[in-house]
Amino acid sequence: MPRRVTEALYSWEEAGALAKDRTRWRIIPASIWWAIWKERNSKCFEGIENSVQDVKLNCILLLCFWCNQLYSNDTASIVDVLDSI
């Protein structure tokens, strides 16, 4: 297990070396961390705690949203990226 964020990103980059679309592959850690950060803020500041499944769903929805913004609704490729995880 990586002990630092930089180590996690480096190992993620290595794992995605053969990914079809490296740009989308690189967006995945950011969407995971953003979803966790939003969940943390929701719990700390609003007293709202979501289930793990809801956090996962929020992460996937965020990834799809960001990819749609970059790639003009190319959902087939987004599904390919999710399948490669």
PDB file with SEQRES, HELIX, SHEET and CRYST1 records, atoms N, CA, C and O in Angstrom:
SEQRES   1 A   85  MET PRO ARG ARG VAL THR GLU ALA LEU TYR SER TRP GLU          
SEQRES   2 A   85  GLU ALA GLY ALA LEU ALA LYS ASP ARG THR ARG TRP ARG          
SEQRES   3 A   85  ILE ILE PRO ALA SER ILE TRP TRP ALA ILE TRP LYS GLU          
SEQRES   4 A   85  ARG ASN SER LYS CYS PHE GLU GLY ILE GLU ASN SER VAL          
SEQRES   5 A   85  GLN ASP VAL LYS LEU ASN CYS ILE LEU LEU LEU CYS PHE          
SEQRES   6 A   85  TRP CYS ASN GLN LEU TYR SER ASN ASP THR ALA SER ILE          
SEQRES   7 A   85  VAL ASP VAL LEU ASP SER ILE                                  
HELIX    1 AA1 VAL A    5  ALA A   15  1                                  11    
HELIX    2 AA2 ARG A   22  GLU A   46  1                                  25    
HELIX    3 AA3 VAL A   52  TYR A   71  1                                  20    
HELIX    4 AA4 THR A   75  ASP A   83  1                                   9    
CRYST1    1.000    1.000    1.000  90.00  90.00  90.00 P 1           1          
ATOM      1  N   MET A   1       0.840  -1.187   0.000  1.00  0.00           N  
ATOM      2  CA  MET A   1       0.000   0.000   0.000  1.00  0.00           C  
ATOM      3  C   MET A   1       0.881   1.245   0.000  1.00  0.00           C  
ATOM      4  O   MET A   1       1.845   1.334   0.760  1.00  0.00           O  
ATOM      5  N   PRO A   2       0.550   2.181  -0.839  1.00  0.00           N  
ATOM      6  CA  PRO A   2       1.302   3.438  -0.847  1.00  0.00           C  
ATOM      7  C   PRO A   2       1.069   4.206   0.456  1.00  0.00           C  
ATOM      8  O   PRO A   2      -0.020   4.177   1.029  1.00  0.00           O  
ATOM      9  N   ARG A   3       2.099   4.878   0.899  1.00  0.00           N  
ATOM     10  CA  ARG A   3       1.985   5.667   2.126  1.00  0.00           C  
ATOM     11  C   ARG A   3       1.744   7.139   1.845  1.00  0.00           C  
ATOM     12  O   ARG A   3       1.369   7.895   2.741  1.00  0.00           O  
ATOM     13  N   ARG A   4       1.957   7.539   0.623  1.00  0.00           N  
ATOM     14  CA  ARG A   4       1.790   8.944   0.252  1.00  0.00           C  
ATOM     15  C   ARG A   4       0.938   9.051  -1.006  1.00  0.00           C  
ATOM     16  O   ARG A   4       0.821   8.107  -1.788  1.00  0.00           O  
ATOM     17  N   VAL A   5       0.354  10.216  -1.175  1.00  0.00           N  
ATOM     18  CA  VAL A   5      -0.463  10.461  -2.362  1.00  0.00           C  
ATOM     19  C   VAL A   5       0.376  10.300  -3.622  1.00  0.00           C  
ATOM     20  O   VAL A   5      -0.081   9.715  -4.604  1.00  0.00           O  
ATOM     21  N   THR A   6       1.585  10.809  -3.600  1.00  0.00           N  
ATOM     22  CA  THR A   6       2.440  10.708  -4.789  1.00  0.00           C  
ATOM     23  C   THR A   6       2.724   9.246  -5.144  1.00  0.00           C  
ATOM     24  O   THR A   6       2.779   8.893  -6.322  1.00  0.00           O  
ATOM     25  N   GLU A   7       2.905   8.397  -4.125  1.00  0.00           N  
ATOM     26  CA  GLU A   7       3.127   6.972  -4.383  1.00  0.00           C  
ATOM     27  C   GLU A   7       1.869   6.330  -4.978  1.00  0.00           C  
ATOM     28  O   GLU A   7       1.962   5.492  -5.874  1.00  0.00           O  
ATOM     29  N   ALA A   8       0.711   6.719  -4.485  1.00  0.00           N  
ATOM     30  CA  ALA A   8      -0.547   6.185  -5.012  1.00  0.00           C  
ATOM     31  C   ALA A   8      -0.716   6.588  -6.470  1.00  0.00           C  
ATOM     32  O   ALA A   8      -1.096   5.763  -7.300  1.00  0.00           O  
ATOM     33  N   LEU A   9      -0.440   7.835  -6.785  1.00  0.00           N  
ATOM     34  CA  LEU A   9      -0.569   8.304  -8.164  1.00  0.00           C  
ATOM     35  C   LEU A   9       0.434   7.618  -9.088  1.00  0.00           C  
ATOM     36  O   LEU A   9       0.116   7.291 -10.231  1.00  0.00           O  
ATOM     37  N   TYR A  10       1.633   7.406  -8.586  1.00  0.00           N  
ATOM     38  CA  TYR A  10       2.644   6.730  -9.396  1.00  0.00           C  
ATOM     39  C   TYR A  10       2.210   5.297  -9.702  1.00  0.00           C  
ATOM     40  O   TYR A  10       2.332   4.841 -10.839  1.00  0.00           O  
ATOM     41  N   SER A  11       1.704   4.586  -8.692  1.00  0.00           N  
ATOM     42  CA  SER A  11       1.269   3.209  -8.929  1.00  0.00           C  
ATOM     43  C   SER A  11       0.046   3.179  -9.846  1.00  0.00           C  
ATOM     44  O   SER A  11      -0.103   2.261 -10.652  1.00  0.00           O  
ATOM     45  N   TRP A  12      -0.835   4.187  -9.725  1.00  0.00           N  
ATOM     46  CA  TRP A  12      -2.000   4.270 -10.612  1.00  0.00           C  
ATOM     47  C   TRP A  12      -1.541   4.492 -12.054  1.00  0.00           C  
ATOM     48  O   TRP A  12      -2.078   3.889 -12.983  1.00  0.00           O  
ATOM     49  N   GLU A  13      -0.561   5.348 -12.228  1.00  0.00           N  
ATOM     50  CA  GLU A  13      -0.026   5.634 -13.567  1.00  0.00           C  
ATOM     51  C   GLU A  13       0.578   4.377 -14.182  1.00  0.00           C  
ATOM     52  O   GLU A  13       0.398   4.115 -15.371  1.00  0.00           O  
ATOM     53  N   GLU A  14       1.291   3.604 -13.377  1.00  0.00           N  
ATOM     54  CA  GLU A  14       1.864   2.352 -13.865  1.00  0.00           C  
ATOM     55  C   GLU A  14       0.767   1.367 -14.265  1.00  0.00           C  
ATOM     56  O   GLU A  14       0.870   0.703 -15.296  1.00  0.00           O  
ATOM     57  N   ALA A  15      -0.278   1.274 -13.450  1.00  0.00           N  
ATOM     58  CA  ALA A  15      -1.379   0.344 -13.734  1.00  0.00           C  
ATOM     59  C   ALA A  15      -2.099   0.727 -15.019  1.00  0.00           C  
ATOM     60  O   ALA A  15      -2.608  -0.144 -15.724  1.00  0.00           O  
ATOM     61  N   GLY A  16      -2.148   2.002 -15.329  1.00  0.00           N  
ATOM     62  CA  GLY A  16      -2.843   2.464 -16.524  1.00  0.00           C  
ATOM     63  C   GLY A  16      -1.970   2.623 -17.741  1.00  0.00           C  
ATOM     64  O   GLY A  16      -2.389   3.215 -18.735  1.00  0.00           O  
ATOM     65  N   ALA A  17      -0.757   2.101 -17.679  1.00  0.00           N  
ATOM     66  CA  ALA A  17       0.177   2.275 -18.792  1.00  0.00           C  
ATOM     67  C   ALA A  17      -0.378   1.729 -20.105  1.00  0.00           C  
ATOM     68  O   ALA A  17      -0.065   2.243 -21.179  1.00  0.00           O  
ATOM     69  N   LEU A  18      -1.201   0.690 -20.014  1.00  0.00           N  
ATOM     70  CA  LEU A  18      -1.747   0.083 -21.233  1.00  0.00           C  
ATOM     71  C   LEU A  18      -3.206   0.472 -21.468  1.00  0.00           C  
ATOM     72  O   LEU A  18      -3.864  -0.096 -22.340  1.00  0.00           O  
ATOM     73  N   ALA A  19      -3.712   1.428 -20.702  1.00  0.00           N  
ATOM     74  CA  ALA A  19      -5.106   1.857 -20.855  1.00  0.00           C  
ATOM     75  C   ALA A  19      -5.316   2.454 -22.237  1.00  0.00           C  
ATOM     76  O   ALA A  19      -4.429   3.100 -22.795  1.00  0.00           O  
ATOM     77  N   LYS A  20      -6.517   2.224 -22.783  1.00  0.00           N  
ATOM     78  CA  LYS A  20      -6.841   2.760 -24.105  1.00  0.00           C  
ATOM     79  C   LYS A  20      -6.809   4.286 -24.115  1.00  0.00           C  
ATOM     80  O   LYS A  20      -6.330   4.901 -25.068  1.00  0.00           O  
ATOM     81  N   ASP A  21      -7.315   4.877 -23.065  1.00  0.00           N  
ATOM     82  CA  ASP A  21      -7.385   6.343 -22.971  1.00  0.00           C  
ATOM     83  C   ASP A  21      -6.782   6.787 -21.649  1.00  0.00           C  
ATOM     84  O   ASP A  21      -7.448   6.777 -20.614  1.00  0.00           O  
ATOM     85  N   ARG A  22      -5.530   7.170 -21.696  1.00  0.00           N  
ATOM     86  CA  ARG A  22      -4.812   7.525 -20.466  1.00  0.00           C  
ATOM     87  C   ARG A  22      -5.362   8.786 -19.807  1.00  0.00           C  
ATOM     88  O   ARG A  22      -5.268   8.934 -18.588  1.00  0.00           O  
ATOM     89  N   THR A  23      -5.932   9.692 -20.591  1.00  0.00           N  
ATOM     90  CA  THR A  23      -6.486  10.909 -19.997  1.00  0.00           C  
ATOM     91  C   THR A  23      -7.644  10.564 -19.075  1.00  0.00           C  
ATOM     92  O   THR A  23      -7.713  11.051 -17.947  1.00  0.00           O  
ATOM     93  N   ARG A  24      -8.552   9.725 -19.556  1.00  0.00           N  
ATOM     94  CA  ARG A  24      -9.669   9.308 -18.706  1.00  0.00           C  
ATOM     95  C   ARG A  24      -9.157   8.511 -17.514  1.00  0.00           C  
ATOM     96  O   ARG A  24      -9.664   8.659 -16.401  1.00  0.00           O  
ATOM     97  N   TRP A  25      -8.167   7.676 -17.739  1.00  0.00           N  
ATOM     98  CA  TRP A  25      -7.583   6.879 -16.659  1.00  0.00           C  
ATOM     99  C   TRP A  25      -7.054   7.787 -15.556  1.00  0.00           C  
ATOM    100  O   TRP A  25      -7.170   7.459 -14.376  1.00  0.00           O  
ATOM    101  N   ARG A  26      -6.480   8.911 -15.925  1.00  0.00           N  
ATOM    102  CA  ARG A  26      -5.915   9.840 -14.944  1.00  0.00           C  
ATOM    103  C   ARG A  26      -6.981  10.625 -14.184  1.00  0.00           C  
ATOM    104  O   ARG A  26      -6.701  11.165 -13.114  1.00  0.00           O  
ATOM    105  N   ILE A  27      -8.186  10.695 -14.715  1.00  0.00           N  
ATOM    106  CA  ILE A  27      -9.273  11.419 -14.040  1.00  0.00           C  
ATOM    107  C   ILE A  27      -9.842  10.603 -12.876  1.00  0.00           C  
ATOM    108  O   ILE A  27     -10.397  11.171 -11.936  1.00  0.00           O  
ATOM    109  N   ILE A  28      -9.707   9.291 -12.935  1.00  0.00           N  
ATOM    110  CA  ILE A  28     -10.334   8.418 -11.942  1.00  0.00           C  
ATOM    111  C   ILE A  28      -9.886   8.716 -10.508  1.00  0.00           C  
ATOM    112  O   ILE A  28     -10.749   8.857  -9.641  1.00  0.00           O  
ATOM    113  N   PRO A  29      -8.578   8.821 -10.206  1.00  0.00           N  
ATOM    114  CA  PRO A  29      -8.208   9.119  -8.810  1.00  0.00           C  
ATOM    115  C   PRO A  29      -8.771  10.450  -8.326  1.00  0.00           C  
ATOM    116  O   PRO A  29      -9.171  10.571  -7.168  1.00  0.00           O  
ATOM    117  N   ALA A  30      -8.805  11.436  -9.195  1.00  0.00           N  
ATOM    118  CA  ALA A  30      -9.355  12.741  -8.796  1.00  0.00           C  
ATOM    119  C   ALA A  30     -10.835  12.631  -8.456  1.00  0.00           C  
ATOM    120  O   ALA A  30     -11.301  13.254  -7.502  1.00  0.00           O  
ATOM    121  N   SER A  31     -11.578  11.844  -9.231  1.00  0.00           N  
ATOM    122  CA  SER A  31     -13.009  11.696  -8.943  1.00  0.00           C  
ATOM    123  C   SER A  31     -13.229  10.927  -7.641  1.00  0.00           C  
ATOM    124  O   SER A  31     -14.159  11.226  -6.892  1.00  0.00           O  
ATOM    125  N   ILE A  32     -12.381   9.944  -7.373  1.00  0.00           N  
ATOM    126  CA  ILE A  32     -12.489   9.204  -6.107  1.00  0.00           C  
ATOM    127  C   ILE A  32     -12.214  10.131  -4.930  1.00  0.00           C  
ATOM    128  O   ILE A  32     -12.991  10.183  -3.976  1.00  0.00           O  
ATOM    129  N   TRP A  33     -11.117  10.856  -5.000  1.00  0.00           N  
ATOM    130  CA  TRP A  33     -10.751  11.734  -3.882  1.00  0.00           C  
ATOM    131  C   TRP A  33     -11.760  12.855  -3.703  1.00  0.00           C  
ATOM    132  O   TRP A  33     -12.064  13.236  -2.572  1.00  0.00           O  
ATOM    133  N   TRP A  34     -12.283  13.386  -4.796  1.00  0.00           N  
ATOM    134  CA  TRP A  34     -13.275  14.461  -4.693  1.00  0.00           C  
ATOM    135  C   TRP A  34     -14.554  13.947  -4.043  1.00  0.00           C  
ATOM    136  O   TRP A  34     -15.135  14.629  -3.198  1.00  0.00           O  
ATOM    137  N   ALA A  35     -15.000  12.751  -4.428  1.00  0.00           N  
ATOM    138  CA  ALA A  35     -16.211  12.179  -3.835  1.00  0.00           C  
ATOM    139  C   ALA A  35     -16.025  11.928  -2.338  1.00  0.00           C  
ATOM    140  O   ALA A  35     -16.937  12.169  -1.547  1.00  0.00           O  
ATOM    141  N   ILE A  36     -14.853  11.447  -1.958  1.00  0.00           N  
ATOM    142  CA  ILE A  36     -14.570  11.218  -0.532  1.00  0.00           C  
ATOM    143  C   ILE A  36     -14.501  12.544   0.214  1.00  0.00           C  
ATOM    144  O   ILE A  36     -15.020  12.656   1.325  1.00  0.00           O  
ATOM    145  N   TRP A  37     -13.869  13.545  -0.380  1.00  0.00           N  
ATOM    146  CA  TRP A  37     -13.771  14.865   0.246  1.00  0.00           C  
ATOM    147  C   TRP A  37     -15.163  15.477   0.453  1.00  0.00           C  
ATOM    148  O   TRP A  37     -15.448  16.035   1.512  1.00  0.00           O  
ATOM    149  N   LYS A  38     -16.020  15.369  -0.556  1.00  0.00           N  
ATOM    150  CA  LYS A  38     -17.382  15.898  -0.436  1.00  0.00           C  
ATOM    151  C   LYS A  38     -18.159  15.148   0.640  1.00  0.00           C  
ATOM    152  O   LYS A  38     -18.939  15.755   1.375  1.00  0.00           O  
ATOM    153  N   GLU A  39     -17.958  13.844   0.740  1.00  0.00           N  
ATOM    154  CA  GLU A  39     -18.614  13.051   1.786  1.00  0.00           C  
ATOM    155  C   GLU A  39     -18.129  13.478   3.164  1.00  0.00           C  
ATOM    156  O   GLU A  39     -18.922  13.606   4.097  1.00  0.00           O  
ATOM    157  N   ARG A  40     -16.838  13.695   3.288  1.00  0.00           N  
ATOM    158  CA  ARG A  40     -16.262  14.152   4.555  1.00  0.00           C  
ATOM    159  C   ARG A  40     -16.863  15.487   4.961  1.00  0.00           C  
ATOM    160  O   ARG A  40     -17.256  15.670   6.114  1.00  0.00           O  
ATOM    161  N   ASN A  41     -16.936  16.425   4.012  1.00  0.00           N  
ATOM    162  CA  ASN A  41     -17.508  17.741   4.313  1.00  0.00           C  
ATOM    163  C   ASN A  41     -18.979  17.630   4.678  1.00  0.00           C  
ATOM    164  O   ASN A  41     -19.450  18.315   5.587  1.00  0.00           O  
ATOM    165  N   SER A  42     -19.693  16.786   3.987  1.00  0.00           N  
ATOM    166  CA  SER A  42     -21.108  16.584   4.265  1.00  0.00           C  
ATOM    167  C   SER A  42     -21.308  16.066   5.686  1.00  0.00           C  
ATOM    168  O   SER A  42     -22.209  16.504   6.401  1.00  0.00           O  
ATOM    169  N   LYS A  43     -20.458  15.133   6.077  1.00  0.00           N  
ATOM    170  CA  LYS A  43     -20.555  14.560   7.419  1.00  0.00           C  
ATOM    171  C   LYS A  43     -20.127  15.558   8.494  1.00  0.00           C  
ATOM    172  O   LYS A  43     -20.784  15.683   9.527  1.00  0.00           O  
ATOM    173  N   CYS A  44     -19.036  16.260   8.251  1.00  0.00           N  
ATOM    174  CA  CYS A  44     -18.494  17.190   9.265  1.00  0.00           C  
ATOM    175  C   CYS A  44     -19.339  18.441   9.431  1.00  0.00           C  
ATOM    176  O   CYS A  44     -19.566  18.886  10.555  1.00  0.00           O  
ATOM    177  N   PHE A  45     -19.805  19.012   8.332  1.00  0.00           N  
ATOM    178  CA  PHE A  45     -20.438  20.323   8.397  1.00  0.00           C  
ATOM    179  C   PHE A  45     -21.960  20.293   8.326  1.00  0.00           C  
ATOM    180  O   PHE A  45     -22.618  21.251   8.732  1.00  0.00           O  
ATOM    181  N   GLU A  46     -22.526  19.201   7.811  1.00  0.00           N  
ATOM    182  CA  GLU A  46     -23.980  19.131   7.674  1.00  0.00           C  
ATOM    183  C   GLU A  46     -24.593  17.989   8.469  1.00  0.00           C  
ATOM    184  O   GLU A  46     -25.816  17.877   8.561  1.00  0.00           O  
ATOM    185  N   GLY A  47     -23.745  17.139   9.044  1.00  0.00           N  
ATOM    186  CA  GLY A  47     -24.242  16.012   9.815  1.00  0.00           C  
ATOM    187  C   GLY A  47     -24.911  14.943   8.967  1.00  0.00           C  
ATOM    188  O   GLY A  47     -25.677  14.131   9.487  1.00  0.00           O  
ATOM    189  N   ILE A  48     -24.634  14.930   7.671  1.00  0.00           N  
ATOM    190  CA  ILE A  48     -25.225  13.964   6.746  1.00  0.00           C  
ATOM    191  C   ILE A  48     -24.184  12.902   6.418  1.00  0.00           C  
ATOM    192  O   ILE A  48     -23.069  13.215   6.002  1.00  0.00           O  
ATOM    193  N   GLU A  49     -24.565  11.642   6.610  1.00  0.00           N  
ATOM    194  CA  GLU A  49     -23.652  10.546   6.297  1.00  0.00           C  
ATOM    195  C   GLU A  49     -24.310   9.617   5.281  1.00  0.00           C  
ATOM    196  O   GLU A  49     -25.374   9.056   5.540  1.00  0.00           O  
ATOM    197  N   ASN A  50     -23.674   9.461   4.134  1.00  0.00           N  
ATOM    198  CA  ASN A  50     -24.183   8.595   3.080  1.00  0.00           C  
ATOM    199  C   ASN A  50     -23.602   7.191   3.220  1.00  0.00           C  
ATOM    200  O   ASN A  50     -22.570   6.996   3.863  1.00  0.00           O  
ATOM    201  N   SER A  51     -24.269   6.226   2.615  1.00  0.00           N  
ATOM    202  CA  SER A  51     -23.760   4.857   2.619  1.00  0.00           C  
ATOM    203  C   SER A  51     -22.541   4.765   1.699  1.00  0.00           C  
ATOM    204  O   SER A  51     -22.304   5.644   0.870  1.00  0.00           O  
ATOM    205  N   VAL A  52     -21.784   3.699   1.861  1.00  0.00           N  
ATOM    206  CA  VAL A  52     -20.626   3.474   0.997  1.00  0.00           C  
ATOM    207  C   VAL A  52     -21.077   3.366  -0.455  1.00  0.00           C  
ATOM    208  O   VAL A  52     -20.404   3.866  -1.356  1.00  0.00           O  
ATOM    209  N   GLN A  53     -22.213   2.715  -0.683  1.00  0.00           N  
ATOM    210  CA  GLN A  53     -22.736   2.580  -2.044  1.00  0.00           C  
ATOM    211  C   GLN A  53     -23.054   3.944  -2.656  1.00  0.00           C  
ATOM    212  O   GLN A  53     -22.809   4.164  -3.842  1.00  0.00           O  
ATOM    213  N   ASP A  54     -23.599   4.860  -1.855  1.00  0.00           N  
ATOM    214  CA  ASP A  54     -23.892   6.203  -2.360  1.00  0.00           C  
ATOM    215  C   ASP A  54     -22.613   6.962  -2.693  1.00  0.00           C  
ATOM    216  O   ASP A  54     -22.564   7.690  -3.684  1.00  0.00           O  
ATOM    217  N   VAL A  55     -21.584   6.796  -1.875  1.00  0.00           N  
ATOM    218  CA  VAL A  55     -20.298   7.456  -2.155  1.00  0.00           C  
ATOM    219  C   VAL A  55     -19.718   6.910  -3.460  1.00  0.00           C  
ATOM    220  O   VAL A  55     -19.212   7.673  -4.283  1.00  0.00           O  
ATOM    221  N   LYS A  56     -19.792   5.590  -3.648  1.00  0.00           N  
ATOM    222  CA  LYS A  56     -19.307   4.982  -4.894  1.00  0.00           C  
ATOM    223  C   LYS A  56     -20.093   5.505  -6.094  1.00  0.00           C  
ATOM    224  O   LYS A  56     -19.515   5.839  -7.128  1.00  0.00           O  
ATOM    225  N   LEU A  57     -21.411   5.571  -5.946  1.00  0.00           N  
ATOM    226  CA  LEU A  57     -22.244   6.073  -7.037  1.00  0.00           C  
ATOM    227  C   LEU A  57     -21.907   7.524  -7.351  1.00  0.00           C  
ATOM    228  O   LEU A  57     -21.821   7.902  -8.520  1.00  0.00           O  
ATOM    229  N   ASN A  58     -21.717   8.339  -6.319  1.00  0.00           N  
ATOM    230  CA  ASN A  58     -21.334   9.737  -6.533  1.00  0.00           C  
ATOM    231  C   ASN A  58     -20.010   9.834  -7.272  1.00  0.00           C  
ATOM    232  O   ASN A  58     -19.835  10.703  -8.127  1.00  0.00           O  
ATOM    233  N   CYS A  59     -19.085   8.955  -6.950  1.00  0.00           N  
ATOM    234  CA  CYS A  59     -17.786   8.937  -7.626  1.00  0.00           C  
ATOM    235  C   CYS A  59     -17.960   8.618  -9.106  1.00  0.00           C  
ATOM    236  O   CYS A  59     -17.370   9.281  -9.958  1.00  0.00           O  
ATOM    237  N   ILE A  60     -18.759   7.616  -9.412  1.00  0.00           N  
ATOM    238  CA  ILE A  60     -18.980   7.224 -10.814  1.00  0.00           C  
ATOM    239  C   ILE A  60     -19.713   8.320 -11.576  1.00  0.00           C  
ATOM    240  O   ILE A  60     -19.377   8.615 -12.723  1.00  0.00           O  
ATOM    241  N   LEU A  61     -20.713   8.921 -10.940  1.00  0.00           N  
ATOM    242  CA  LEU A  61     -21.438  10.008 -11.593  1.00  0.00           C  
ATOM    243  C   LEU A  61     -20.525  11.202 -11.860  1.00  0.00           C  
ATOM    244  O   LEU A  61     -20.605  11.833 -12.914  1.00  0.00           O  
ATOM    245  N   LEU A  62     -19.658  11.504 -10.897  1.00  0.00           N  
ATOM    246  CA  LEU A  62     -18.706  12.598 -11.079  1.00  0.00           C  
ATOM    247  C   LEU A  62     -17.743  12.296 -12.220  1.00  0.00           C  
ATOM    248  O   LEU A  62     -17.449  13.163 -13.043  1.00  0.00           O  
ATOM    249  N   LEU A  63     -17.253  11.057 -12.264  1.00  0.00           N  
ATOM    250  CA  LEU A  63     -16.358  10.660 -13.357  1.00  0.00           C  
ATOM    251  C   LEU A  63     -17.059  10.812 -14.701  1.00  0.00           C  
ATOM    252  O   LEU A  63     -16.484  11.353 -15.645  1.00  0.00           O  
ATOM    253  N   CYS A  64     -18.298  10.339 -14.789  1.00  0.00           N  
ATOM    254  CA  CYS A  64     -19.053  10.467 -16.041  1.00  0.00           C  
ATOM    255  C   CYS A  64     -19.270  11.928 -16.407  1.00  0.00           C  
ATOM    256  O   CYS A  64     -19.144  12.301 -17.574  1.00  0.00           O  
ATOM    257  N   PHE A  65     -19.593  12.752 -15.425  1.00  0.00           N  
ATOM    258  CA  PHE A  65     -19.806  14.179 -15.683  1.00  0.00           C  
ATOM    259  C   PHE A  65     -18.532  14.826 -16.214  1.00  0.00           C  
ATOM    260  O   PHE A  65     -18.567  15.531 -17.222  1.00  0.00           O  
ATOM    261  N   TRP A  66     -17.413  14.590 -15.544  1.00  0.00           N  
ATOM    262  CA  TRP A  66     -16.155  15.186 -15.988  1.00  0.00           C  
ATOM    263  C   TRP A  66     -15.776  14.697 -17.389  1.00  0.00           C  
ATOM    264  O   TRP A  66     -15.347  15.491 -18.226  1.00  0.00           O  
ATOM    265  N   CYS A  67     -15.932  13.400 -17.646  1.00  0.00           N  
ATOM    266  CA  CYS A  67     -15.612  12.872 -18.973  1.00  0.00           C  
ATOM    267  C   CYS A  67     -16.539  13.450 -20.034  1.00  0.00           C  
ATOM    268  O   CYS A  67     -16.107  13.741 -21.149  1.00  0.00           O  
ATOM    269  N   ASN A  68     -17.808  13.614 -19.688  1.00  0.00           N  
ATOM    270  CA  ASN A  68     -18.745  14.218 -20.647  1.00  0.00           C  
ATOM    271  C   ASN A  68     -18.353  15.651 -20.967  1.00  0.00           C  
ATOM    272  O   ASN A  68     -18.512  16.102 -22.102  1.00  0.00           O  
ATOM    273  N   GLN A  69     -17.849  16.361 -19.986  1.00  0.00           N  
ATOM    274  CA  GLN A  69     -17.420  17.732 -20.220  1.00  0.00           C  
ATOM    275  C   GLN A  69     -16.209  17.772 -21.151  1.00  0.00           C  
ATOM    276  O   GLN A  69     -16.072  18.686 -21.964  1.00  0.00           O  
ATOM    277  N   LEU A  70     -15.347  16.788 -21.027  1.00  0.00           N  
ATOM    278  CA  LEU A  70     -14.139  16.752 -21.852  1.00  0.00           C  
ATOM    279  C   LEU A  70     -14.358  16.117 -23.218  1.00  0.00           C  
ATOM    280  O   LEU A  70     -13.710  16.501 -24.192  1.00  0.00           O  
ATOM    281  N   TYR A  71     -15.260  15.155 -23.298  1.00  0.00           N  
ATOM    282  CA  TYR A  71     -15.360  14.340 -24.501  1.00  0.00           C  
ATOM    283  C   TYR A  71     -16.739  14.351 -25.154  1.00  0.00           C  
ATOM    284  O   TYR A  71     -17.065  13.417 -25.885  1.00  0.00           O  
ATOM    285  N   SER A  72     -17.537  15.346 -24.923  1.00  0.00           N  
ATOM    286  CA  SER A  72     -18.821  15.534 -25.610  1.00  0.00           C  
ATOM    287  C   SER A  72     -19.717  14.294 -25.592  1.00  0.00           C  
ATOM    288  O   SER A  72     -20.119  13.782 -26.637  1.00  0.00           O  
ATOM    289  N   ASN A  73     -20.011  13.838 -24.412  1.00  0.00           N  
ATOM    290  CA  ASN A  73     -20.978  12.745 -24.221  1.00  0.00           C  
ATOM    291  C   ASN A  73     -20.591  11.432 -24.893  1.00  0.00           C  
ATOM    292  O   ASN A  73     -21.463  10.727 -25.401  1.00  0.00           O  
ATOM    293  N   ASP A  74     -19.350  11.101 -24.907  1.00  0.00           N  
ATOM    294  CA  ASP A  74     -18.867   9.843 -25.475  1.00  0.00           C  
ATOM    295  C   ASP A  74     -18.981   8.749 -24.406  1.00  0.00           C  
ATOM    296  O   ASP A  74     -17.974   8.290 -23.867  1.00  0.00           O  
ATOM    297  N   THR A  75     -20.220   8.337 -24.107  1.00  0.00           N  
ATOM    298  CA  THR A  75     -20.449   7.412 -22.995  1.00  0.00           C  
ATOM    299  C   THR A  75     -19.890   6.021 -23.246  1.00  0.00           C  
ATOM    300  O   THR A  75     -19.543   5.327 -22.290  1.00  0.00           O  
ATOM    301  N   ALA A  76     -19.793   5.597 -24.476  1.00  0.00           N  
ATOM    302  CA  ALA A  76     -19.249   4.267 -24.753  1.00  0.00           C  
ATOM    303  C   ALA A  76     -17.819   4.159 -24.251  1.00  0.00           C  
ATOM    304  O   ALA A  76     -17.440   3.136 -23.679  1.00  0.00           O  
ATOM    305  N   SER A  77     -17.025   5.193 -24.454  1.00  0.00           N  
ATOM    306  CA  SER A  77     -15.647   5.177 -23.991  1.00  0.00           C  
ATOM    307  C   SER A  77     -15.559   5.231 -22.470  1.00  0.00           C  
ATOM    308  O   SER A  77     -14.649   4.651 -21.877  1.00  0.00           O  
ATOM    309  N   ILE A  78     -16.504   5.926 -21.837  1.00  0.00           N  
ATOM    310  CA  ILE A  78     -16.507   5.983 -20.374  1.00  0.00           C  
ATOM    311  C   ILE A  78     -16.755   4.597 -19.810  1.00  0.00           C  
ATOM    312  O   ILE A  78     -16.118   4.212 -18.829  1.00  0.00           O  
ATOM    313  N   VAL A  79     -17.654   3.847 -20.400  1.00  0.00           N  
ATOM    314  CA  VAL A  79     -17.931   2.478 -19.961  1.00  0.00           C  
ATOM    315  C   VAL A  79     -16.679   1.616 -20.134  1.00  0.00           C  
ATOM    316  O   VAL A  79     -16.383   0.780 -19.281  1.00  0.00           O  
ATOM    317  N   ASP A  80     -15.951   1.812 -21.216  1.00  0.00           N  
ATOM    318  CA  ASP A  80     -14.697   1.071 -21.436  1.00  0.00           C  
ATOM    319  C   ASP A  80     -13.698   1.372 -20.323  1.00  0.00           C  
ATOM    320  O   ASP A  80     -13.021   0.466 -19.836  1.00  0.00           O  
ATOM    321  N   VAL A  81     -13.601   2.626 -19.922  1.00  0.00           N  
ATOM    322  CA  VAL A  81     -12.675   3.004 -18.847  1.00  0.00           C  
ATOM    323  C   VAL A  81     -13.083   2.324 -17.553  1.00  0.00           C  
ATOM    324  O   VAL A  81     -12.236   1.768 -16.853  1.00  0.00           O  
ATOM    325  N   LEU A  82     -14.378   2.360 -17.221  1.00  0.00           N  
ATOM    326  CA  LEU A  82     -14.850   1.723 -15.997  1.00  0.00           C  
ATOM    327  C   LEU A  82     -14.624   0.223 -16.027  1.00  0.00           C  
ATOM    328  O   LEU A  82     -14.316  -0.376 -14.996  1.00  0.00           O  
ATOM    329  N   ASP A  83     -14.770  -0.390 -17.186  1.00  0.00           N  
ATOM    330  CA  ASP A  83     -14.507  -1.828 -17.321  1.00  0.00           C  
ATOM    331  C   ASP A  83     -13.034  -2.170 -17.122  1.00  0.00           C  
ATOM    332  O   ASP A  83     -12.702  -3.291 -16.735  1.00  0.00           O  
ATOM    333  N   SER A  84     -12.164  -1.224 -17.382  1.00  0.00           N  
ATOM    334  CA  SER A  84     -10.727  -1.506 -17.271  1.00  0.00           C  
ATOM    335  C   SER A  84     -10.193  -1.404 -15.850  1.00  0.00           C  
ATOM    336  O   SER A  84      -9.036  -1.736 -15.592  1.00  0.00           O  
ATOM    337  N   ILE A  85     -11.035  -0.946 -14.932  1.00  0.00           N  
ATOM    338  CA  ILE A  85     -10.593  -0.783 -13.538  1.00  0.00           C  
ATOM    339  C   ILE A  85     -10.529  -2.134 -12.869  1.00  0.00           C  
ATOM    340  O   ILE A  85     -10.180  -2.224 -11.692  1.00  0.00           O  
TER     341      ILE A  85                                                      
END                                                                             
